[in-house]
Amino acid sequence: MKKQRGRELGLDFQGISGNSNAITDVPGILVGQTTLTNSSSQSSLGAQSQVRTGVTAILPFGHDSEPRIAHAGMYALNGNGEMTGTHWIRDAGSFLGPICLTNTHSVGIAHHATTKWMINKYREAFAQNHLWAMPVIAETYDGVLNDINGQHIDEDHVLNALNSACAGPVAEGNTGGGTGMICYEFKGGTGTSSRSIEVGGKAYTLGVLVQANHGKRDWLTVLGEPIGPVMRDNLLFDKETGSIIVITATDAPLRPDQLRRIAKRGAIGISRSGSPGGNNSGDIFLAFSTANARRLPQLDAPLQSMTHLNDECLDTIYQATVEAVDESIINAMLAAEDTPTFKPQGQLCQAINPEELVKLLRKAGKCR
């Protein structure tokens, strides 16, 4: 039976969500996932393997065959992780192509396969011009639950995630790149949420997708309540060793410098559930807008123009970002399933108990 998300359980999250309460509520954005689960293959180190990994693909402009750039900004709260393409995002304020999330040891194959997908998808532009592909590939480490050294993700797995991307609800928890991830020592993974907002009399949507693999149980806070000190079963770590990737998307027209400020609010979003940003954690955030989409600069006109919101209007977007990041993390945990550990073997990474969580929050007046 499908698990209930935070709002379905009555958790008192603030803000108005979109139809699917997902990043795909932003018009045009599609998400596809490949999930690998196998316990019978051979490990790279010769022992029995456990495969719990995958790929999550985000397509800012769907399956359009004409290449268009998305304006973007990024921020790293703690840089113990990887997100490719970010040097150019910092300098140019934009990127071309999909975003893929996977595990640490599969960044290379994901980049290779996504580049191939871009060359084929934008075949005419690549054939007629000297173009280069620098897709955004980000990672978190799943080696506790997955034989990460086996590098089980291949080109077809990445291409399947890209080609299967669609609109509507996004599967959370043990799915895609989040399949083998751990969050606050509970099972973590893929999570998403969205907000419907109004700025200057116009309606916009903001959506977030996280790959949540961070935090110690002691830190866990839900809707302001210290949950971690109470829910103490099946602790896994002496110290925090994970990461989180936060992708924020909107159709609001924003400049790259404004999007970087929105990306920075991802740090406030993850702090709501208790994380201070651990030393071993790669806490990396990307924000992009589908408004003002343009042809590649190499193919575009010399004189450029764009519409963007006044800086004085950004507080509404900042708040929506913080709220949606926090809710995405909790949704990832609530959707997750118990998973046995691979390294070390013999332990269990438990999913958070929704009944116990609801009981604690209802007592505090934070759950309907």
C-alpha positions in Angstrom: 0.0 0.0 0.0 1.3 3.5 -0.9 2.6 5.4 2.0 1.0 8.7 2.9 2.9 11.9 2.5 3.3 14.6 5.1 0.2 16.6 4.3 -1.9 13.4 3.9 -0.9 12.5 7.5 -2.1 15.9 8.6 1.3 17.5 9.2 0.8 21.2 9.5 3.1 22.4 6.7 2.7 26.0 5.7 2.0 27.3 2.2 -0.3 26.2 -0.6 1.1 23.3 -2.7 0.5 22.7 -6.4 -1.6 19.9 -7.8 1.0 17.1 -7.3 2.9 18.9 -4.6 6.0 18.1 -6.7 8.7 19.9 -8.7 6.7 18.8 -11.8 4.0 21.3 -10.8 6.2 23.9 -12.5 4.9 23.9 -16.1 7.1 22.0 -18.5 9.3 20.3 -16.0 9.5 16.5 -16.3 11.1 13.9 -13.9 12.2 10.4 -14.8 13.8 7.7 -12.6 15.6 4.4 -12.9 15.7 2.3 -9.7 18.0 -0.6 -9.2 17.4 -3.2 -6.5 19.2 -6.5 -6.6 20.7 -8.7 -3.9 22.1 -11.6 -5.9 24.9 -10.1 -8.1 28.6 -10.4 -7.4 30.3 -7.5 -5.5 33.3 -5.7 -7.0 35.2 -7.0 -3.9 34.2 -10.7 -4.5 31.4 -11.0 -1.9 27.7 -11.1 -2.2 26.5 -7.7 -3.5 23.5 -5.6 -2.6 22.4 -3.1 -5.3 20.3 -0.2 -4.0 20.9 2.7 -6.3 19.6 4.6 -9.3 19.3 7.8 -11.3 16.8 10.7 -11.1 16.5 13.0 -14.2 15.0 16.4 -14.2 14.2 18.0 -17.6 13.7 21.7 -17.3 12.0 22.0 -20.8 10.7 18.5 -21.2 11.5 16.6 -24.4 11.8 19.7 -26.6 14.3 19.1 -29.4 15.4 22.7 -29.6 18.2 23.5 -27.1 17.3 26.3 -24.7 19.3 27.6 -21.7 17.7 28.0 -18.2 18.9 30.8 -16.1 20.3 29.5 -12.8 22.2 30.0 -9.6 24.0 27.6 -7.2 25.3 27.6 -3.7 27.3 25.1 -1.7 26.8 25.2 2.1 29.3 22.5 2.5 31.3 21.4 -0.5 32.1 17.7 0.3 30.2 16.6 -2.8 29.9 17.0 -6.6 27.7 18.9 -8.9 29.1 19.3 -12.4 28.6 22.3 -14.6 28.6 24.7 -11.7 31.7 26.7 -12.7 29.9 27.9 -15.8 26.6 28.4 -13.9 28.6 30.8 -11.6 30.1 32.7 -14.5 27.3 32.6 -17.1 24.3 32.2 -14.9 22.7 29.5 -17.0 22.9 25.8 -18.1 21.8 23.7 -20.9 20.2 20.3 -20.7 19.0 17.9 -18.0 19.9 17.6 -14.4 20.7 14.0 -13.1 21.1 12.9 -9.5 22.8 9.6 -8.7 25.4 8.1 -6.4 29.0 9.3 -5.9 30.7 6.7 -8.0 28.3 7.0 -10.9 28.8 10.7 -11.8 31.1 9.8 -14.7 28.7 7.4 -16.4 25.8 9.7 -15.8 27.7 12.7 -17.4 28.7 10.5 -20.3 25.2 9.2 -21.0 23.5 12.6 -20.5 25.9 14.1 -23.0 25.0 11.4 -25.5 21.3 12.1 -24.8 21.8 15.8 -25.4 23.7 15.2 -28.7 20.9 13.0 -29.9 18.1 15.2 -28.6 19.6 18.4 -30.1 21.0 16.6 -33.1 20.6 19.4 -35.6 22.2 22.0 -33.4 25.2 19.8 -32.5 25.7 18.7 -36.1 25.7 22.2 -37.6 27.7 24.1 -34.9 30.7 23.7 -32.6 28.8 23.1 -29.4 29.7 21.4 -26.1 27.6 19.7 -23.5 28.1 20.4 -19.8 25.1 18.7 -18.1 24.4 19.1 -14.4 25.2 15.8 -12.6 25.0 15.7 -8.8 25.6 13.0 -6.3 25.3 11.7 -2.7 27.0 8.6 -1.2 24.9 5.4 -0.9 27.7 3.0 0.1 26.1 2.0 3.4 23.1 0.4 1.7 24.5 -0.2 -1.8 27.6 -1.8 -3.3 28.7 1.6 -4.6 32.2 0.3 -5.6 30.5 -2.1 -8.0 29.4 0.9 -10.2 26.2 -0.9 -11.2 24.7 2.1 -13.0 25.3 1.9 -16.8 24.5 4.2 -19.7 21.1 2.6 -20.4 20.0 3.2 -16.8 20.7 6.9 -17.2 19.1 7.1 -20.7 16.0 5.3 -19.4 15.6 7.9 -16.6 15.9 10.7 -19.2 13.6 9.2 -21.8 10.9 8.1 -19.3 10.7 11.6 -17.7 7.1 12.7 -17.4 4.8 15.2 -15.6 2.6 14.5 -12.6 3.4 12.9 -9.3 7.0 11.9 -8.5 7.7 8.6 -6.8 9.6 9.3 -3.5 11.7 7.5 -1.0 13.6 4.4 -2.3 13.5 5.6 -5.9 15.9 6.8 -8.5 19.1 8.4 -7.2 17.7 8.3 -3.7 17.2 4.5 -3.6 20.2 3.9 -1.3 20.2 7.1 0.8 19.9 7.6 4.5 18.4 10.7 6.2 18.8 11.4 9.9 19.7 7.7 10.3 16.3 6.8 9.0 15.9 5.6 5.4 15.9 8.7 3.2 16.0 9.2 -0.6 14.0 11.2 -3.1 11.5 13.8 -1.9 9.6 16.7 -3.5 7.2 19.5 -2.8 5.9 22.6 -4.4 4.3 26.0 -3.6 1.8 28.1 -5.5 2.7 31.8 -5.0 1.6 35.2 -6.2 3.9 38.1 -6.9 2.7 41.4 -8.3 -0.7 40.0 -9.0 0.6 37.1 -11.1 0.6 33.4 -10.2 3.8 31.4 -10.2 4.9 27.9 -9.1 8.0 26.9 -7.2 9.0 23.3 -6.9 11.8 21.4 -5.1 13.3 18.0 -5.4 15.8 16.7 -2.9 18.1 13.7 -2.7 18.2 13.5 1.1 21.2 11.6 2.5 22.2 13.7 5.5 21.9 14.3 9.2 22.3 12.6 12.6 19.2 11.3 14.5 20.0 13.7 17.4 19.4 16.6 15.1 16.1 15.6 13.6 13.4 18.3 14.0 10.0 18.1 12.4 7.8 21.3 12.4 9.9 22.7 15.2 9.6 19.6 17.4 12.7 17.7 18.5 11.9 14.3 17.2 15.4 12.7 17.0 16.0 12.6 20.8 12.7 10.7 21.2 12.8 8.2 18.3 16.0 6.3 19.1 15.6 2.8 17.5 18.2 1.5 15.1 20.8 4.2 15.2 23.5 3.8 12.6 26.3 6.4 12.9 28.7 7.9 15.4 28.9 11.1 13.3 27.2 12.6 10.3 28.6 11.3 7.0 26.0 12.1 4.3 24.9 14.8 1.9 21.9 16.4 0.3 21.2 17.8 -3.1 18.4 20.4 -3.4 17.1 21.4 -6.8 14.7 24.3 -6.8 12.7 25.3 -10.0 10.3 28.0 -10.8 8.5 29.7 -13.7 8.9 33.1 -12.0 11.1 35.4 -14.2 14.4 35.8 -12.3 18.0 36.9 -12.9 20.9 34.6 -12.2 21.9 36.6 -9.2 18.4 36.3 -7.8 18.4 32.6 -8.4 21.7 32.2 -6.5 20.0 33.9 -3.5 17.1 31.5 -3.8 19.6 28.6 -4.0 21.1 29.8 -0.7 17.7 29.6 1.0 18.1 25.8 0.5 20.5 26.0 3.5 17.7 27.4 5.7 15.3 24.8 4.3 17.5 21.9 5.4 18.2 23.5 8.8 14.5 23.4 9.6 14.8 19.6 10.0 17.8 20.0 12.1 20.9 19.9 10.0 23.7 22.4 10.7 25.6 21.2 7.5 28.0 18.6 8.7 31.8 18.5 7.8 31.4 15.3 5.8 28.3 16.4 4.1 28.0 17.8 0.5 25.1 20.2 0.9 24.8 21.6 -2.6 21.8 23.7 -4.0 20.8 24.7 -7.5 17.9 27.0 -8.4 16.7 27.7 -11.9 13.9 29.4 -13.8 12.1 28.3 -16.9 11.1 31.9 -17.7 13.2 33.8 -20.2 14.3 30.6 -21.8 16.6 31.5 -24.7 18.4 29.8 -27.6 22.0 29.0 -27.1 24.1 32.2 -26.9 26.1 30.9 -29.9 23.0 30.9 -32.0 21.2 33.9 -30.6 21.0 37.6 -31.4 23.7 40.0 -30.2 21.3 42.2 -28.2 19.6 40.4 -25.3 16.8 41.4 -23.0 14.8 39.7 -20.2 12.0 40.4 -17.8 12.6 39.8 -14.1 11.0 40.5 -10.8 12.0 43.4 -8.6 14.3 42.3 -5.8 11.8 43.7 -3.3 9.3 41.0 -4.3 11.6 38.1 -3.5 10.6 37.4 0.1 7.6 35.4 -1.0 9.8 33.2 -3.1 12.4 32.8 -0.3 9.7 31.7 2.1 8.2 29.3 -0.5 11.7 27.8 -1.1 12.4 27.2 2.6 9.0 25.6 3.2 9.2 23.4 0.1 12.7 22.2 0.9 11.7 21.2 4.5 8.6 19.4 3.3 10.5 17.6 0.6 12.9 16.1 3.1 10.1 14.9 5.4 8.2 13.5 2.3 11.4 11.5 1.3 11.6 9.9 4.8 7.9 9.1 5.0 7.9 7.4 1.6 11.0 5.3 2.3 11.1 1.6 3.0 13.2 -0.4 5.5 16.5 -1.4 3.9 19.2 -3.8 5.2 22.7 -2.4 5.3 25.4 -3.6 2.9 28.5 -2.2 4.6 28.5 -3.1 7.4 26.2 -6.0 6.9 23.6 -7.2 9.3 22.0 -4.0 10.4 18.7 -2.4 9.3 18.1 1.1 8.1 14.6 1.7 9.2 12.0 4.0 7.6 10.6 6.5 10.0 7.4 5.3 11.8 4.6 7.6 10.6 2.2 6.6 13.4 4.8 7.4 16.0 5.7 10.7 14.3 2.0 11.7 14.0 1.5 10.9 17.7 4.4 13.1 18.7 3.4 16.0 16.5 -0.3 15.8 17.4 0.6 16.1 21.1 2.5 19.2 20.2 -0.4 20.6 18.1 1.5 20.3 14.9 -0.7 17.7 13.2 -4.4 17.7 12.5 
